[in-house]
Amino acid sequence: MAETSIDEGAAPAAAGSPRGFFSPLRNWYFRRLWLGESISLLGDQFYLVALPWLTLQLTGSGLALGTVLMAAAIPRLLFMLVGGALADRISPRPLLLGSNAVRMVLAALLAVLAWAGALSLGLLYLFAFAFGVADAFFQPAMLAIVPGLVDPDELEPSNALLQATGQASEIVGPLAAGLVIATGAIWYAFAIDALSFLFAAVMLLGVRVVRPAAEASAEPGAPGLVAELLAGLRTVWRDPAMRIFLLVIAGLNFFMIGPVNAGLPALAALRFGASAGAFGTMLTLFGVGALLGTLAAGALRIGGRMGLMLPAFTGLIGLALIGLGSAPSVLVACAMCAAIGFGISFVNIHILSWLQRRTPPELLGRVMSVVVAAALGLDPFSRAVAGLAIDWSTSAMFAVAGAGILAITLLAASSRAVRSIG
């Protein structure tokens, strides 16, 4: 399956030993994928800054902004499983190429219409919806293609490289986008995004993926799309460890996304003297911790201790959330934020890589679509519940969120299927 070779005679590396973080870049195909995706992720930041800014310029309405963003989020969630099934049926590469091509055209049209001053709120809804559909087909295919390019032992550094690139783009991209938009020509931002999709598509043209099992599903007499979707869901449900890990992913995101995004500004406003500096510092330390967790996940092997170490890390995330809610100072709150960011990145990369190894090649797209849906599906509910809980008590909101993660940790730790993972 993999394009790089595995040294069959090499002794297994010890748990905790360092590995080559950048070693996947020696793989020509993965390097092209990574380079194209890096530029595309940077371009995405221009779109993600320009679209809300343009919406507010046209309407001046926070409600309009929220509904435009929802117009992208709903189809992304609804079509995610279909995107995973198609990735298995036709293989991930053509799906990635098609998604990049569609988004390139959409971003180019946005640039032209913004330049001409012809955009309206109705058109922004349509563009947001179309981007959401294209994203739904892209995301599971992106996760499914990686195991077809690298050796199983290099999944952690490969996923870490891709995630670290995304985290870096989230730091650099909004600043660059803001400078571009400040020139008064917002259409530049959409044009840059369109060029980034073009670059990513060109890089993908040179990528070769070996997935014979996926190609077989497109033969005459193969099961229909609904049957394929159900087969992917059954694969997850019938595997106890896989089922619990998906619950961990869903639980971590539900109990963390809302509390962090809504809770940090509330802490800064209500406890730390309404300090924007405190909010910015906590958010920055969360990002730094997340990046360090990504680097650690890619560089360190945990070997046969995965079934014990991952519940330990999720437990630490829960304790850090509880500590964040009762932090007496900005310094303590920043330390908790860094710990939470580190833990979530470390856990996510190892669970994702394990799931990629565990899943039969012909089901990778469908299982990866379930993973993405588990990670993103509860996002709106998490934000809404956290917002309501803050009006009750910010400290209690963090305490309940941390307790929820601890409960999921105990469930995972009590599973013999999880504890036996090597």
Protein Blocks (a to p, Z undefined) as FASTA:
>chain_A
ZZbdcdfkbccddehiacdfklmmmpmklmmmmmmmmmmmmmmmmmmmmmmmmmmmmnop
aklmmmmmmmmmmmmmmmmmmmmmmmmmnojklmmmmmmmmmmmmmmmmmmmmmnopacf
klmmmmmmmmmmmmmmmmmmmmmmmmmmbcfklmmmmmmmmmmmmmmmmmmmmmmmmmmm
mnopaklmmmmmmmmmmmmmmmmmmpccddfklmmmmpghiacfklmmmmmmmmmmmmmk
lmmmmmmmmmmmmmmmmmmmmmmmmmmmmmnoopaklmmmmmmmmmmmmmmmmmmmmmpc
ekjmlmmmmmmmmmmmmmmmmmmmmocbfklmmmmmmmmmmmmmmmmmmmmmmmmmmpcf
klmmmmmmmmmmmmmmmmmmmmmmmmmmmmmommlmmmmmmmmmmmmmmmmmmpmklmmp
ZZ
